[in-house]
Amino acid sequence: MNIKKRHFIVIASILLVGLIVGSFLDLQISEAIFMKNNFVGLLFASFGTYPTYMGLAFLGGGLLSTTIRRKDMPLWGKIICYFLSALAYFISVYICADDFPSVNGFNDSNLYPLSYTLCFLVFTPFFVFGYFVCKKSNPKYLWNALMIIAVIYIVGMLPVSVLIKLVIHRPRYRWVVRGGLLEFHNWWESAANYKDFLDGSFLVEGQVITKEEFKSFPSGHSGAGAMLMVLLPSLPLFFRKLEGKETILLYVGFGWTLICMFFRILVGAHFLSDTCMSGLIIILLFFVLSEFARTKKLLPPDQEALRT
């Protein structure tokens, strides 16, 4: 993951500016572009995280392969890694299968069987592919690489998708606009006056409001999209032809992140500050762990050693 610090600074600076601007102009920006039932926006909400979780399934297969070949690992360590490998696969299926039918997608529970079938068909080949790609590689160093990426997934996505949302109950814009039912809140303001909604669900104007509608900050979908900024620059660890293209791959991942962010704002699921905070968490964590791996020499200077 040979990326110069300035590229991390550029991306982090853009996201920080977006966070600051959004903190003052979130409402005005959402008012200007909101299109609740925009088909492309709902399509991205349903399938925009697929590339990220394809990567997670790939890592699961790679972790299984490298763990089997690690001669220096105790049995209890191998058992844990086997569990994590299976968990990576099933998390990919579970999370993505929920997007398509949920309120964040096309809001139709009848789509669940199709969604799960599609996810099993998509993610299983990536799990198998990861297994065989890593089968002939240096198991120790490649295992290190896989674990570093896995830590970014776990440590990055937990606060983005769960932990911060439990503290900041910000109403989504799609409900703010419903005839004064809810009022706009900045991300740093308390939403304690919606406690009744947070403890249950209510039928309003024929639609159900649940606590899911108070999880606007930060954006889990945008955080998942931002994980491509971690995954794509890591591809040279597995594919020799991509060596030297880490920086280009980083910016390709950033481009995908911006697209995901835009569509989350477009359909009223999030505000600008929600999406920028998610991307900022992921890129900063990526930088910290990349520097840690470099200083601790967890990966060899010559990536060719990964394949010997």
C-alpha positions as CSV (number, residue, x, y, z in Angstrom):
1,M,0.0,0.0,0.0
2,N,2.6,2.5,-1.2
3,I,0.7,5.8,-1.1
4,K,2.3,9.2,-0.2
5,K,0.9,11.1,2.7
6,R,-0.1,14.1,0.6
7,H,-2.8,12.0,-1.1
8,F,-4.4,11.1,2.2
9,I,-4.2,14.8,3.2
10,V,-5.9,15.9,-0.1
11,I,-8.8,13.5,0.4
12,A,-9.2,14.1,4.1
13,S,-9.1,17.9,3.5
14,I,-11.9,17.7,0.9
15,L,-14.0,15.6,3.2
16,L,-13.3,18.0,6.1
17,V,-14.4,21.0,4.1
18,G,-17.6,19.1,3.1
19,L,-18.2,18.4,6.8
20,I,-17.8,22.0,7.8
21,V,-19.9,23.3,4.9
22,G,-22.6,20.8,5.6
23,S,-22.6,21.7,9.3
24,F,-23.9,25.1,8.2
25,L,-25.7,24.4,5.0
26,D,-27.0,20.9,5.3
27,L,-30.7,21.9,5.1
28,Q,-30.2,24.2,2.1
29,I,-28.2,21.6,0.1
30,S,-30.8,18.8,0.8
31,E,-33.6,21.2,-0.2
32,A,-31.9,22.0,-3.5
33,I,-31.3,18.4,-4.7
34,F,-33.8,16.2,-2.9
35,M,-35.6,13.6,-5.1
36,K,-37.0,11.0,-2.7
37,N,-38.0,8.4,-5.4
38,N,-35.2,8.9,-7.8
39,F,-34.6,5.5,-9.4
40,V,-30.9,5.8,-9.8
41,G,-30.5,6.9,-6.2
42,L,-32.5,4.0,-4.9
43,L,-30.5,1.7,-7.1
44,F,-27.3,2.9,-5.6
45,A,-28.8,2.6,-2.1
46,S,-29.6,-1.0,-2.9
47,F,-26.5,-2.1,-4.7
48,G,-23.9,0.7,-4.2
49,T,-22.2,-1.2,-1.3
50,Y,-21.9,-4.4,-3.3
51,P,-18.3,-3.7,-4.5
52,T,-17.2,-3.1,-0.9
53,Y,-18.7,-6.3,0.4
54,M,-17.5,-8.3,-2.6
55,G,-14.1,-7.2,-1.3
56,L,-15.0,-8.4,2.2
57,A,-16.0,-11.8,0.8
58,F,-12.7,-12.0,-1.1
59,L,-10.8,-11.2,2.1
60,G,-12.7,-14.0,3.9
61,G,-11.6,-16.5,1.2
62,G,-8.1,-15.2,1.4
63,L,-8.0,-15.4,5.2
64,L,-9.2,-19.0,5.0
65,S,-6.5,-19.9,2.5
66,T,-3.6,-18.2,4.3
67,T,-4.7,-19.5,7.7
68,I,-4.6,-23.1,6.5
69,R,-1.1,-22.7,5.2
70,R,0.3,-21.0,8.4
71,K,2.5,-23.6,10.0
72,D,3.5,-21.2,12.9
73,M,-0.1,-20.5,14.1
74,P,-1.5,-22.4,17.1
75,L,-4.7,-24.3,16.7
76,W,-6.8,-21.8,18.7
77,G,-5.6,-19.0,16.5
78,K,-6.6,-21.0,13.4
79,I,-10.0,-21.7,14.8
80,I,-10.6,-17.9,15.4
81,C,-9.4,-17.2,11.8
82,Y,-11.7,-19.8,10.4
83,F,-14.6,-18.2,12.2
84,L,-13.6,-14.8,11.0
85,S,-13.4,-16.1,7.4
86,A,-16.9,-17.5,7.6
87,L,-18.1,-14.3,9.3
88,A,-16.7,-12.1,6.5
89,Y,-18.7,-14.1,4.0
90,F,-22.0,-14.2,5.9
91,I,-21.8,-10.5,6.9
92,S,-21.4,-9.6,3.2
93,V,-24.5,-11.5,2.3
94,Y,-26.6,-10.3,5.3
95,I,-25.8,-6.6,5.0
96,C,-26.2,-6.4,1.2
97,A,-29.3,-8.6,1.2
98,D,-31.0,-6.1,3.5
99,D,-30.4,-3.0,1.4
100,F,-32.5,-3.9,-1.6
101,P,-35.8,-4.5,0.2
102,S,-35.4,-2.2,3.1
103,V,-36.6,1.4,3.7
104,N,-33.2,2.5,2.5
105,G,-33.7,0.8,-0.8
106,F,-37.0,0.0,-2.6
107,N,-38.9,-0.5,0.6
108,D,-40.6,-3.8,-0.4
109,S,-40.3,-6.8,1.9
110,N,-41.4,-9.1,-0.9
111,L,-37.9,-8.6,-2.4
112,Y,-36.1,-10.4,0.4
113,P,-36.0,-13.8,-1.2
114,L,-34.7,-12.4,-4.5
115,S,-32.2,-10.2,-2.6
116,Y,-30.7,-13.1,-0.6
117,T,-30.5,-15.3,-3.7
118,L,-28.7,-12.6,-5.6
119,C,-26.2,-12.0,-2.8
120,F,-25.4,-15.7,-2.4
121,L,-24.8,-15.9,-6.2
122,V,-22.6,-12.8,-6.2
123,F,-20.5,-13.2,-3.1
124,T,-19.8,-16.9,-3.2
125,P,-17.6,-16.6,-6.3
126,F,-15.6,-13.8,-4.7
127,F,-15.0,-15.9,-1.6
128,V,-13.8,-18.8,-3.7
129,F,-11.7,-16.4,-5.8
130,G,-10.0,-14.9,-2.7
131,Y,-9.2,-18.4,-1.6
132,F,-7.4,-19.4,-4.8
133,V,-5.7,-16.0,-5.3
134,C,-4.0,-16.3,-1.9
135,K,-3.3,-20.0,-2.1
136,K,0.2,-19.7,-3.7
137,S,1.2,-16.5,-1.9
138,N,3.5,-16.0,1.1
139,P,1.0,-16.9,3.9
140,K,2.6,-14.9,6.7
141,Y,2.9,-11.5,5.0
142,L,-0.4,-11.8,3.1
143,W,-2.1,-12.9,6.3
144,N,-0.9,-9.7,7.9
145,A,-2.2,-7.7,5.0
146,L,-5.6,-9.3,5.2
147,M,-5.9,-8.7,8.9
148,I,-4.9,-5.0,8.5
149,I,-7.7,-4.5,5.9
150,A,-10.1,-6.5,8.1
151,V,-9.3,-4.2,11.1
152,I,-10.1,-1.2,9.0
153,Y,-13.4,-2.8,8.1
154,I,-14.3,-3.5,11.7
155,V,-12.9,-0.4,13.4
156,G,-14.1,1.9,10.6
157,M,-17.6,0.6,10.0
158,L,-18.6,0.1,13.6
159,P,-18.7,3.8,14.5
160,V,-20.0,4.7,11.1
161,S,-22.9,2.2,11.0
162,V,-23.7,1.6,14.7
163,L,-21.9,3.4,17.6
164,I,-22.2,7.1,16.7
165,K,-25.8,6.6,15.6
166,L,-26.6,5.3,19.1
167,V,-25.6,8.6,20.5
168,I,-26.7,11.1,17.8
169,H,-30.3,10.4,16.8
170,R,-30.5,12.7,13.8
171,P,-33.7,12.5,11.8
172,R,-33.2,11.8,8.1
173,Y,-34.2,14.5,5.6
174,R,-36.8,12.4,4.0
175,W,-38.9,12.7,7.2
176,V,-37.9,16.3,7.9
177,V,-39.9,17.4,4.8
178,R,-43.1,15.6,5.7
179,G,-45.3,18.5,6.6
180,G,-43.6,19.5,9.8
181,L,-43.8,16.0,11.3
182,L,-40.2,16.4,12.3
183,E,-38.0,19.5,12.4
184,F,-34.4,19.8,11.0
185,H,-31.6,19.1,13.4
186,N,-27.9,19.8,13.0
187,W,-25.7,16.8,13.8
188,W,-24.5,18.2,17.1
189,E,-28.0,19.0,18.4
190,S,-30.0,16.7,20.6
191,A,-33.0,14.8,19.2
192,A,-34.2,13.8,22.7
193,N,-37.7,15.2,21.9
194,Y,-38.1,12.2,19.6
195,K,-37.6,9.7,22.4
196,D,-41.1,8.1,21.8
197,F,-40.1,7.3,18.2
198,L,-36.8,5.8,19.3
199,D,-38.5,3.4,21.7
200,G,-41.0,2.0,19.1
201,S,-42.6,2.5,15.7
202,F,-45.5,4.6,14.6
203,L,-47.9,4.7,11.6
204,V,-48.0,8.2,10.2
205,E,-49.8,9.0,7.0
206,G,-49.9,5.4,6.1
207,Q,-46.1,4.9,6.5
208,V,-44.2,3.4,9.4
209,I,-41.7,5.5,11.2
210,T,-39.1,3.4,13.1
211,K,-35.9,4.3,14.9
212,E,-34.1,3.6,11.5
213,E,-35.3,7.1,10.5
214,F,-33.2,8.6,13.3
215,K,-29.9,7.2,12.1
216,S,-28.9,9.9,9.7
217,F,-25.5,10.7,11.2
218,P,-23.1,9.4,10.0
219,S,-23.9,7.6,6.8
220,G,-23.3,3.9,6.9
221,H,-23.7,3.5,3.1
222,S,-21.2,6.3,2.5
223,G,-18.8,4.6,4.9
224,A,-19.1,1.3,3.0
225,G,-18.5,3.2,-0.3
226,A,-15.4,4.8,1.3
227,M,-14.0,1.3,2.0
228,L,-13.2,1.1,-1.7
229,M,-10.4,3.7,-0.9
230,V,-8.9,0.9,1.3
231,L,-9.7,-2.1,-0.9
232,L,-8.6,-0.8,-4.4
233,P,-5.1,0.4,-3.3
234,S,-4.6,-3.0,-1.7
235,L,-5.2,-4.9,-4.9
236,P,-1.4,-4.8,-5.9
237,L,-0.8,-7.1,-2.8
238,F,-2.7,-9.8,-4.7
239,F,-2.2,-8.9,-8.4
240,R,1.3,-8.0,-9.7
241,K,0.0,-6.1,-12.8
242,L,-1.4,-3.4,-10.5
243,E,1.9,-2.6,-8.7
244,G,2.7,1.1,-8.8
245,K,-1.0,2.1,-9.4
246,E,-1.9,2.4,-5.7
247,T,-2.4,6.2,-5.9
248,I,-4.7,5.9,-9.0
249,L,-6.7,3.2,-7.3
250,L,-7.0,5.3,-4.2
251,Y,-8.6,8.2,-6.2
252,V,-10.9,5.8,-8.1
253,G,-12.1,4.6,-4.7
254,F,-12.6,8.2,-3.7
255,G,-14.6,8.9,-6.8
256,W,-16.9,6.0,-6.0
257,T,-17.2,7.4,-2.5
258,L,-18.4,10.8,-3.8
259,I,-21.0,9.1,-6.0
260,C,-22.4,7.1,-3.1
261,M,-22.4,10.3,-1.0
262,F,-24.3,12.3,-3.6
263,F,-27.0,9.7,-4.1
264,R,-27.6,9.3,-0.3
265,I,-28.2,13.0,-0.1
266,L,-30.3,13.0,-3.3
267,V,-32.9,10.5,-1.9
268,G,-33.1,12.3,1.5
269,A,-31.4,9.4,3.5
270,H,-28.6,11.7,4.7
271,F,-27.2,15.2,4.8
272,L,-23.8,16.3,3.4
273,S,-22.2,16.3,6.9
274,D,-23.4,12.8,7.5
275,T,-21.7,11.5,4.4
276,C,-18.5,13.4,4.8
277,M,-18.0,12.3,8.4
278,S,-18.2,8.7,7.3
279,G,-15.6,9.1,4.5
280,L,-13.3,11.1,6.9
281,I,-13.4,8.3,9.5
282,I,-12.4,5.7,6.9
283,I,-9.6,7.6,5.2
284,L,-8.0,8.7,8.5
285,L,-8.1,5.1,9.8
286,F,-6.6,3.9,6.6
287,F,-3.8,6.4,6.9
288,V,-3.1,5.5,10.5
289,L,-3.0,1.7,9.9
290,S,-1.0,2.1,6.7
291,E,1.7,4.1,8.6
292,F,1.6,1.5,11.4
293,A,2.1,-1.4,9.0
294,R,5.0,0.5,7.4
295,T,6.8,1.4,10.6
296,K,6.3,-2.1,12.1
297,K,7.3,-3.7,8.8
298,L,4.3,-5.9,8.8
299,L,4.5,-6.0,5.1
300,P,7.8,-6.5,3.2
301,P,9.2,-3.5,1.3
302,D,9.2,-5.5,-1.9
303,Q,5.6,-6.7,-2.5
304,E,7.1,-9.5,-4.6
305,A,7.9,-11.2,-1.3
306,L,4.2,-11.7,-0.7
307,R,4.1,-14.1,-3.6
308,T,7.2,-16.2,-2.8
